Amino acid sequence: MSFERTQGGYWGETGWAAGDERDAAARAAYEALLRVSLKLPTGDRFDDFADTVKARAKQHYNYTFSDGEEVNFFIGAFYDGVYLLGMALNETLTEGGDIRDGRNITRRMWGRDFHGITGHVRIDSLGDRDADYAILDLDPVTGKFEVVAFYHGLNGSYKPVAGKAIHWPGGRRGPPPDTPRCGFLGNDPMCQGGIMRNFCLCFEVNNNVLSGQARIDAELNNTAWRVRPEEVLVEVGTGLGASPALHSINEVLKLSLGWSARGSNGATSGVNTPSLNLATFTVGLYKGNRVAVKKIHRKKLDLNKKLLWEIKQARNVSHENTARFIGACVDCPLVFVLTEYCPKGSLKDVLANEELQLDWNFRTSLVHDIVQGMCYLHAGLGAHGKLRSSNCLIDGRFVLKISDYGLNTLCTPTDLIKDDTYYYKLLWTAPELVTGSVYPGAIASLKGDVYSFGIILEEIVLRAGPFHHYTSTMCNKDIVLRVCARESPPFRPAVCVSEVGAAGGGGNAAAELLELAARCWAEAPDDRPTFDAINVNYIKGYCDNLMDDLLRRMEQYANNLETLVEEKTEQLSLEKRRSEELLYQVLPRPVAQQLMAGEMVQPESFECVTVYFSDIVGFTELCAASTPIQVVDLLNDLYSTFDRIIGFYDVYKVETIGDAYMVVSGLPERNGDLHAREICLMALAVVEAVRVGVHSGPVCAGVVGVKMPHYCLFGDTVNTASRMESTGQPLRIHLSENTRALLNQWGTFVVERRGEVELKGRGRMLTHWLLQCSEPEARLLAQSPQPPPQYPILFPSLPQPPIALQVPYLVVEPPTLAA
């Protein structure tokens, strides 16, 4: 903040800071001062820019902004100046020009406008910026300068701040006279030589006035807006199946005239369409940019001062909700206007597109944009006169822009045909303007634009054309005649509640818009509100920017989606863990991990493992005397218990086939010689109901199959273990000599020699009975101190008396079976 030193005090930008007995005199002097300063930019864009400046000041220059210290406005202006120079340099390089040609680059910067850090930047044809200014006045109560009005350089308008007024010195209620009573030098102009002084002063004032007039004349004579026909390109089809080619509008006009002259007997100079005419083209290319082309039927056109003034005003129009005027061609009979291209079409097209869903946020955003654009036009340019839904365009960001404003001298056609299209355009015209209007829009008024806005509101609510309720039974001319007939009540669009519901169920929003429409199409113009009043009183809370609203809703949706994704991810992780656990129950964990990683599981040989086989004694007779459900229940309960038991040992369950139960230890992870001990401890825990055979030796293991892959063991050891089980006895564990030799190293197993036994395919082998060990019960009880569960009697209907079969943590009562 800067301060000026005064006699006995300091005067800052915000007010009086300190002083002594002479403060009162100094303060009284400052009450006669009006400060004019550049209007400070506002908005998120400048705030983000200021934050970046502060960060770079700290990073590169070790300077920290103090609390309350703002980034100087001129920093943003310097940024916009460099940006403007960059655009001129880029265009020069693109066109192959010399960047050392200063005159060329300077010409490219003149007559340009863009949205910069400091707001809308408009450089006029003389290289000056049309800046916005703030007028500040000293409030005698607070002693601070406050903004009381703004001057907008783009349209030369003065707009006071609501609720603020200038405190004129001496208690005046208005500004002082343009010329002081005693002259600017303090002398009476008629005495004491004041005549000469006043003459000199008047000469200076007149000279300033003439200079201003010369500047206006220079702007009127500036022809930068003129467009040559060959500069505008449009797409023209060159025949069946051919891609459209670009031609200048001048060429199109010649080709169309050539077709008319040849008729149907000759060629068409390469353009194979008899309907070719300039009116069919609404979009073109001008200097590499897409533009909207509006053809005007004029036989004669004079470039008088009135037309030049209208063009100057149209060039000065610059607002987010107005379509920018680019240029015009005035070479009769080829007259057309180029304006900003809006890719989404007109409001009429959007409302008629049934595939486009228009929620009420979208509709109120459109209403908001119309009101903002009309407030801007009424404050500077004046009445529009041709406000219709077809003149409200939608750009790529779904922002509505009002077009076809001004240029009444240029856009009024020479020929007037009062056909149905003529009366259709009059549906938006206020009744007091219809009778005196030669052409729709030729006579305009501010309150007439408000009437047109009311008709557009009906279109937005119903998504239908104007006077939708009557168009099916009345022609456009009859509707216009009834509107102008001053009936009582006045003839206006009729909207019933059911139609509003069918249009989308807007509820309160639809009712509010229809109430506003009724006020806007009031019969007496004075009963209609102004657009400023509509902006203040009626559209508060409306969606002012559709894209911002969409971004807010997308952000909210993204936040909700993140939460939903987290929940789904957690569910997916849980299901993945369940799937992995299920796979680990089907395949060994290392093998399953290799398969999930997409790796090929290679077969592996193991030097020595111990294989366990068991089956239920008398299972065939049991199945014959039981129902299938009973057999399944028996096997499920028994083997589920076995599965829980083997979890306490370093073993791997290979498979169950019928009543056969196969377990191995020593693979897929080797455990030295512990495999024999682990298998035998497990066998002692489950032997109460089965016949068991155990053998130790080498095997080969691998995964077989792609669908339902199976981990299989191969080798003579597996066959020998199976033969040991089949040649064993009920409730006993049959061991091979290899397994017994491995058990000797622990000294805790009691083994009884059985002798040599004939094994199919193996001949006679020495075998043994495993009787007991001091370890298995202790291990099971240590793992779970809970008492063993009690299972019900499985087959109470069988005639044999049951016997109790004890398995650790299991009590099963099957029938007595023969050996």
Stockholm file with secondary structure:
# STOCKHOLM 1.0

chainA/1-819         MSFERTQGGYWGETGWAAGDERDAAARAAYEALLRVSLKLPTGDRFDDFADTVKARAKQHYNYTFSDGEEVNFFIGAFYDGVYLLGMALNETLTEGGDIRDGRNITRRMWGRDFHGITGHVRIDSLGDRDADYAILDLDPVTGKFEVVAFYHGLNGSYKPVAGKAIHWPGGRRGPPPDTPRCGFLGNDPMCQGGIMRNFCLCFEVNNNVLSGQARIDAELNNTAWRVRPEEVLVEVGTGLGASPALHSINEVLKLSLGWSARGSNGATSGVNTPSLNLATFTVGLYKGNRVAVKKIHRKKLDLNKKLLWEIKQARNVSHENTARFIGACVDCPLVFVLTEYCPKGSLKDVLANEELQLDWNFRTSLVHDIVQGMCYLHAGLGAHGKLRSSNCLIDGRFVLKISDYGLNTLCTPTDLIKDDTYYYKLLWTAPELVTGSVYPGAIASLKGDVYSFGIILEEIVLRAGPFHHYTSTMCNKDIVLRVCARESPPFRPAVCVSEVGAAGGGGNAAAELLELAARCWAEAPDDRPTFDAINVNYIKGYCDNLMDDLLRRMEQYANNLETLVEEKTEQLSLEKRRSEELLYQVLPRPVAQQLMAGEMVQPESFECVTVYFSDIVGFTELCAASTPIQVVDLLNDLYSTFDRIIGFYDVYKVETIGDAYMVVSGLPERNGDLHAREICLMALAVVEAVRVGVHSGPVCAGVVGVKMPHYCLFGDTVNTASRMESTGQPLRIHLSENTRALLNQWGTFVVERRGEVELKGRGRMLTHWLLQCSEPEARLLAQSPQPPPQYPILFPSLPQPPIALQVPYLVVEPPTLAA
#=GR chainA/1-819 SS CCEEEETTEEEESSSEEECCTTHHHHHHHHTTCEEEEECCCCSHHHHHHHHHHHHHHHHHHCCCCCTTCCCCHHHHHHHHHHHHHHHHHHHHHHTTCCTTCHHHHHHHHTTEEEEETTEEEEECTTSCBCCCEEEEEECTTTCSEEEEEEEETTTTEEEECTTCCCCCGGGCSSCCCSSCTTTTTTSCTTSTTHHHHHHHHHHHHHHHHHHHHHHHHHHHHCCTTBCCGGGEEEEECCSTTCCCEEEEHHHHHHHHHHHHHHTTSSCCTTCCCTTCCGGGCCEEEETTEEEEEEEECCSCCCCCHHHHHHHHHHHHCCCTTBCCEEEEEEETTEEEEEEECCTTCBHHHHHHCTTSCCCHHHHHHHHHHHHHHHHHHHHHTCCCSCCCGGGEEECTTSCEEECSCSCHHHHSCSSCCCSHHHHHHGGGSCHHHHTTCSSTTSSCCHHHHHHHHHHHHHHHHHTSCTTTTTTTTSCHHHHHHHHHTTCSSCCCCCCCHHHHHHTTCCTHHHHHHHHHHHHHTCSSGGGSCCHHHHHHHTSTTSCSCHHHHHHHHHHHHHHHHHHHHHHHHHHHHHHHHHHHHHHHHHSCHHHHHHHHTTCCCCCEEEEEEEEEEEEETTHHHHHHTSCHHHHHHHHHHHHHHHHHHHTTSSCEEEEEETTEEEEEESCSSCCTTHHHHHHHHHHHHHGGGEEEEEEEEEEEEEEECSSSCEEEEESHHHHHHHHHHHTSCTTCEEEEHHHHHHHTTTCCEEEEEEEEEEETTTEEEEEEEEEEESSHHHHHHHHCCSCCCCCCCSCTTSSSCBCCEEETTEEECCBCCCC
#=GC SS_cons         CCEEEETTEEEESSSEEECCTTHHHHHHHHTTCEEEEECCCCSHHHHHHHHHHHHHHHHHHCCCCCTTCCCCHHHHHHHHHHHHHHHHHHHHHHTTCCTTCHHHHHHHHTTEEEEETTEEEEECTTSCBCCCEEEEEECTTTCSEEEEEEEETTTTEEEECTTCCCCCGGGCSSCCCSSCTTTTTTSCTTSTTHHHHHHHHHHHHHHHHHHHHHHHHHHHHCCTTBCCGGGEEEEECCSTTCCCEEEEHHHHHHHHHHHHHHTTSSCCTTCCCTTCCGGGCCEEEETTEEEEEEEECCSCCCCCHHHHHHHHHHHHCCCTTBCCEEEEEEETTEEEEEEECCTTCBHHHHHHCTTSCCCHHHHHHHHHHHHHHHHHHHHHTCCCSCCCGGGEEECTTSCEEECSCSCHHHHSCSSCCCSHHHHHHGGGSCHHHHTTCSSTTSSCCHHHHHHHHHHHHHHHHHTSCTTTTTTTTSCHHHHHHHHHTTCSSCCCCCCCHHHHHHTTCCTHHHHHHHHHHHHHTCSSGGGSCCHHHHHHHTSTTSCSCHHHHHHHHHHHHHHHHHHHHHHHHHHHHHHHHHHHHHHHHHSCHHHHHHHHTTCCCCCEEEEEEEEEEEEETTHHHHHHTSCHHHHHHHHHHHHHHHHHHHTTSSCEEEEEETTEEEEEESCSSCCTTHHHHHHHHHHHHHGGGEEEEEEEEEEEEEEECSSSCEEEEESHHHHHHHHHHHTSCTTCEEEEHHHHHHHTTTCCEEEEEEEEEEETTTEEEEEEEEEEESSHHHHHHHHCCSCCCCCCCSCTTSSSCBCCEEETTEEECCBCCCC
//
